[in-house]
Amino acid sequence: MADINFERFESTLRILNPFNNFAEEEHRVEVRKDPLLHDTSVYNPFLRDKAKAFFGRNDEELIRKLVDETSANCIFCGDSVRTRTARYPEDLIPGGRLELGEAVLFANLFALAPHHPVIVLSKAHFLRPTEITPSHLGDGLSLARRYLQEATERDPALSFATVSANYLQPAGASLVHPHIQMLAATMPYTYHARLLDGVSSYMVQHGTHYFADLIAEERSRGKRFIGKHGAWNWIAPFSPMGSNEIMAIHNEESDLGRITVKDLRDLSDGITRVLALYEGMGHLSFNFTLYSVKGGETVGFRCLLKIVNRQNLYPNYRNDDYFLQKLLQSELILNLPEDLAAETRMYFHAGEAKGIEQESP
Ligand SMILES: [Zn+2]
């Protein structure tokens, strides 16, 4: 096993603080680098208590109004999801759509990839994050897997798939009705490609698999390791790419098409625990993406999910994606990953803890 390099760089600066009678203060900035891709994130301990100021509070009245105003014409509600959404031609998907439990998969009218199904997760027009169940997510992910399996059978070159969620408008959702979407193509999009290139280079350089090494290293260090839940290893990344980022890495499989239904259930259960953590912190809006590469295990790729919370919803809310994220591709850390992991562990070990192995910090 090769060593994973967790690089951090510290610097100090001096200011005269107007909120402290212009007294001279020394501030510290810590820059962290992602061990695989070297993407940076920055932590300033003075900003630690600013999460509430930056993210504000969700306006429950505004959310209620948004839910009420959008329910009447929602194409994901009631019969509309089976009558008003785009269908696939019969030779691709007999019946045009796929269904499992409350989940319904159909074609996106405005595709962003050669394969871009949308999957509505619930009959309910609106669910708070803690009302989204492992069944909602598990059935939705199972439909994505089924679609991918069938599409890959027709086109074996279809190697790259992602399943993503935008929840509420600050996360980019255009409809509040809970849904996820899958992109599948013969070429990976930017970050997906960087991950695959990164693990391939790592294998050439070290002769070992990056994600296997990362899991082993994080487990032995313990501080950012949240727990093992079935085949999934839950970790707070050292250098996060979004607010309160948590990731889950599959033990061995790289292809969503080969992930078992049980593993999708376990992943869904873990996601609902992270959503409970976010809601407990006062955050509702979130994004997640599950990355899959067919055949990627040979170079050390693993199926992995990344989930981040987004800005809270209130009138004139401030976007959480500014120059630092969009143009410097860097992230601000308000909650240290080591502290986040400790907090998340409580959600993973609350209630029935079956199947979860805890790692001592
Ligand atoms: Zn709806």
Residues whose N, C-alpha, C, O or C-beta is under 5 A from the ligand:
A	BS01	ZN	C74 F76 C77 H125 H177
